[in-house]
Amino acid sequence: MATTYTLIDKSILGSNQASVSFTGLGSYSSTYTDLKLVASVRDTSASNYQNAKLTFNSSTSGYSDRAIRAYGGSTVDSTSGSGSSINLFYETSDSATANTFGTYEIYIPNFSSSNYKSVSIDCVTENNASDAFLGLVAGLWSNTAAITSITVAPLSGSANLKSGSSFYLYGIKNS
Amino acid sequence: MAATYEPIATTTLGSSANTVTFSSISGSYTDIVAVCSVKATTGSDEVLRSQVNGDTGSNYSYTYVQGVSAGAQSGRASNTSLILTQAGNLAIPEGASTFAPYVVQYMNYSNTNTFKTILSRGAGVNQAGASVSLWRSTSAITSIRFYIAAGNFDTGSTFTLYGIKAA
């Protein structure tokens, strides 16, 4: 029986950079069924956390998402959005406790199918203060194209991903 | 190095069906993870449910949290007849091209000393959530059924079981 959950690619930042992309994923369409991105992230924004954004195939349209969020020690809410990226998940930013990186996991089933692409995202940012974040996100890219590239970045264009952030992309095969 | 996260079985529906069952599940893993990518036939308006070992009795309970257009919600049920494999009452999408992912983890499924805990994450259209369920039995799980109470899973829905071994 095949072993799956194979590491396809990784990016460990040695310096700050604007975004991380995994490309050429079309070559895995017959090898894997699903993709999973596991990230440990901090960005340079002067805040405790901020939105991250996810796009596919360099597309900036057709996205929508819904999140249930817990933050600030007492707030629980549900919010939704639509537009140029999936962006209701969060990453730790540079005003948070030093040496602290948040985590998000993005599960992408059937990434090469001809259906719209639904994703499931879990994210946490931690901070030894009153302001931290936990979220569960459902995202949708209303596009039937197979996913051939994945890009993640801080939603704020003025912030960069910080050195030391890591991104691991796994392929999962169902047989 | 031990092999882990092994695909055990997969079903892709070539026609609509109300139920998908995996039987004769090997007890050689530590956890079972089911990844489901599903949509329902038009008018089904139902939630993704699960039962194990053919148990249709009131031997389950669950707690959920969900984010929907109405806001953040939570709830629970005791002595119920199903595992809630997604959050709350989130209906499976019925759109033409939209399948929603659900990841369901049956923890220590073959342990014969403990009741069984099941964790679930659902990411439907405009809805997100998680749930925890309990099956009050010390029997090892040998079969898993996914179903909806009314209507059918649509053609193209996929259900895959993976085995995770701790060592």
HADDOCK unambig.tbl for C-alpha pairs under 7 A between the chains (distance, minus, plus):
assign (segid A and resid 2 and name CA) (segid B and resid 6 and name CA) 6.52 0.50 0.50
assign (segid A and resid 2 and name CA) (segid B and resid 7 and name CA) 6.92 0.50 0.50
assign (segid A and resid 3 and name CA) (segid B and resid 3 and name CA) 6.16 0.50 0.50
assign (segid A and resid 3 and name CA) (segid B and resid 4 and name CA) 6.61 0.50 0.50
assign (segid A and resid 3 and name CA) (segid B and resid 5 and name CA) 6.68 0.50 0.50
assign (segid A and resid 3 and name CA) (segid B and resid 6 and name CA) 4.94 0.50 0.50
assign (segid A and resid 4 and name CA) (segid B and resid 5 and name CA) 6.02 0.50 0.50
assign (segid A and resid 4 and name CA) (segid B and resid 6 and name CA) 5.75 0.50 0.50
assign (segid A and resid 5 and name CA) (segid B and resid 5 and name CA) 6.30 0.50 0.50
assign (segid A and resid 65 and name CA) (segid B and resid 126 and name CA) 6.11 0.50 0.50
assign (segid A and resid 66 and name CA) (segid B and resid 126 and name CA) 4.99 0.50 0.50
assign (segid A and resid 66 and name CA) (segid B and resid 127 and name CA) 5.59 0.50 0.50
assign (segid A and resid 66 and name CA) (segid B and resid 128 and name CA) 6.32 0.50 0.50
assign (segid A and resid 67 and name CA) (segid B and resid 67 and name CA) 5.94 0.50 0.50
assign (segid A and resid 67 and name CA) (segid B and resid 128 and name CA) 5.99 0.50 0.50
assign (segid A and resid 68 and name CA) (segid B and resid 66 and name CA) 6.38 0.50 0.50
assign (segid A and resid 68 and name CA) (segid B and resid 67 and name CA) 4.43 0.50 0.50
assign (segid A and resid 68 and name CA) (segid B and resid 72 and name CA) 6.22 0.50 0.50
assign (segid A and resid 68 and name CA) (segid B and resid 128 and name CA) 6.49 0.50 0.50
assign (segid A and resid 76 and name CA) (segid B and resid 72 and name CA) 6.54 0.50 0.50
assign (segid A and resid 77 and name CA) (segid B and resid 71 and name CA) 6.01 0.50 0.50
assign (segid A and resid 77 and name CA) (segid B and resid 72 and name CA) 4.85 0.50 0.50
assign (segid A and resid 78 and name CA) (segid B and resid 67 and name CA) 4.73 0.50 0.50
assign (segid A and resid 78 and name CA) (segid B and resid 68 and name CA) 6.26 0.50 0.50
assign (segid A and resid 78 and name CA) (segid B and resid 71 and name CA) 4.77 0.50 0.50
assign (segid A and resid 78 and name CA) (segid B and resid 72 and name CA) 4.84 0.50 0.50
assign (segid A and resid 109 and name CA) (segid B and resid 37 and name CA) 7.00 0.50 0.50
assign (segid A and resid 109 and name CA) (segid B and resid 101 and name CA) 6.69 0.50 0.50
assign (segid A and resid 115 and name CA) (segid B and resid 97 and name CA) 4.84 0.50 0.50
assign (segid A and resid 115 and name CA) (segid B and resid 98 and name CA) 6.24 0.50 0.50
assign (segid A and resid 116 and name CA) (segid B and resid 97 and name CA) 5.45 0.50 0.50
assign (segid A and resid 116 and name CA) (segid B and resid 98 and name CA) 5.25 0.50 0.50
assign (segid A and resid 118 and name CA) (segid B and resid 99 and name CA) 6.66 0.50 0.50
assign (segid A and resid 118 and name CA) (segid B and resid 100 and name CA) 5.83 0.50 0.50
assign (segid A and resid 118 and name CA) (segid B and resid 101 and name CA) 6.62 0.50 0.50
assign (segid A and resid 119 and name CA) (segid B and resid 101 and name CA) 6.78 0.50 0.50
assign (segid A and resid 119 and name CA) (segid B and resid 123 and name CA) 6.94 0.50 0.50
assign (segid A and resid 120 and name CA) (segid B and resid 101 and name CA) 6.80 0.50 0.50
assign (segid A and resid 120 and name CA) (segid B and resid 123 and name CA) 5.39 0.50 0.50
assign (segid A and resid 136 and name CA) (segid B and resid 128 and name CA) 6.24 0.50 0.50
assign (segid A and resid 136 and name CA) (segid B and resid 129 and name CA) 6.37 0.50 0.50
assign (segid A and resid 137 and name CA) (segid B and resid 123 and name CA) 6.82 0.50 0.50
assign (segid A and resid 137 and name CA) (segid B and resid 128 and name CA) 5.63 0.50 0.50
assign (segid A and resid 138 and name CA) (segid B and resid 123 and name CA) 4.35 0.50 0.50
assign (segid A and resid 138 and name CA) (segid B and resid 124 and name CA) 6.23 0.50 0.50
assign (segid A and resid 138 and name CA) (segid B and resid 126 and name CA) 6.81 0.50 0.50
assign (segid A and resid 138 and name CA) (segid B and resid 127 and name CA) 6.26 0.50 0.50
assign (segid A and resid 138 and name CA) (segid B and resid 128 and name CA) 5.16 0.50 0.50
assign (segid A and resid 174 and name CA) (segid B and resid 7 and name CA) 5.31 0.50 0.50
assign (segid A and resid 174 and name CA) (segid B and resid 10 and name CA) 6.45 0.50 0.50
assign (segid A and resid 174 and name CA) (segid B and resid 160 and name CA) 6.20 0.50 0.50
assign (segid A and resid 175 and name CA) (segid B and resid 7 and name CA) 5.37 0.50 0.50
assign (segid A and resid 175 and name CA) (segid B and resid 9 and name CA) 6.98 0.50 0.50
